[in-house]
Amino acid sequence: VVQLNGSAQLPAVDGSQLTGIVAASATYESKSANFTASVDYHYSVSATSGNITATLPALSGLGNGKQIRFKLYDATNDLVITPAGSDTIDGLTSYTLTNPKQSITLVKGANDWEIF
């Protein structure tokens, strides 16, 4: 029970009474050339022909908590993730995935893209 203002009470919800709620899934997309990423996407990247650069969307205008996922699926080269403008990834100006099957999830935080 949740008590409000010392007298009013609401029943506590443990989740068992919630119905019809489905977690949004990320849209899956394969990439093998440079691209601009979008939130709520999962990118499977093949960098067998050369380095791939993924440019993140600008933080301005995005709600906190928005996510983008990247997986360097197969590679002889790197996936370089670069923020837009002066945005950063946990304070970094870029982030590079170098190993096949390596992945990262980025979350839009209050001040920059946060590594999850």
N, C-alpha and C positions, 0 to 999 in steps of 0.2 A: 504494500500500500504506500502510495506517495501522499504525504500530508502537505497541504498548502495553507499558508497563513495561520497555522496552528489549529485549524478546525476542519476545513474542507478536505476531503479525501478522494483520491482517484485510484482505481485498481492498478497495480503494477502489471506490466506486460512482460512476459518472459519470452516472447517470440512465438509461442505455440498458437496464439490466437491471430497471428498475422497471416493473411492469405492473399494470393494474387500478386505477390511481390516477387519480381524476378530481377536479379542483378543484371545490369547491362553488360553485354559482352563486347569485347573490342572487335572491330572489323579487321579481318585478316587480309594482308596484301603482301605479295612477293615483289622484291625489287632487285634489279641488277645494274642500275645506273643511278646517278645522282638524283635526289628528289627532295621535295619539301614535305615534311611530315605534318600530320594532322592529329589532334587529340582524339582519344578513344579508338586508336588504331594499334594493331600489332603488326610490325614489319618483319618479315623473314627475308634476310638480305644475303644474296650470293655475290661475293666479291672475288670471283675467280678470274675475271678479266682485268682487274685493276682496282685501286682504292675507290670506295663509294663514299660520297658525302651526303649526309642527311641534315637538312637545315630545319631547325625547330621553328614553330610559329612564335610570334612575338607574345611575350607574357601579358602585355596590356590587353585588356578585353577578355581574358580567359578567367574563369572562376577557379579559385583555389581547389586543389584536389584532382583536377583534370590530369589524365595519364596518357603516356605514349610508351609503348613497349617496342624494343628492338632485339632481334636475335641475328647474330652473324652465323647464318646456317652453314654455309660452306665458304671456304676462303683460302686463298693464297695471299690475299691482300687484306687491307683494313677497312673497317667502317668507321668513318670520322663523323661524329655528331657535333654540329655547331649551332649555338643559339643565334637568334636573330639580334641584330644591332648590338647593343651593349649588355644584353641579357647574359646570364652565366648559368653554368651547371654546377651547383654546389661551390660557387666561386671560381670555377674554371672557365676559360674561354672556349674550350672544346673538350670532348671526351672520345677516346678511341677504343673500339673493340678490335682485338688483334687475333684472338683464338677462335677456331671453328667451334660452333655450338655455344659460344659466350653470349650472354644476354644481359639486358639492363631495362629497368622500368624507371621512367622519369615522371615525377609528379610536380604539377605547378604549385609552388609554394608562395608565401607572401612576398618574397623578394627575388627568388630565382627558381630554376628547375632543380628539384631535389632528387637525388638518387635514392631509390627505394630498395 
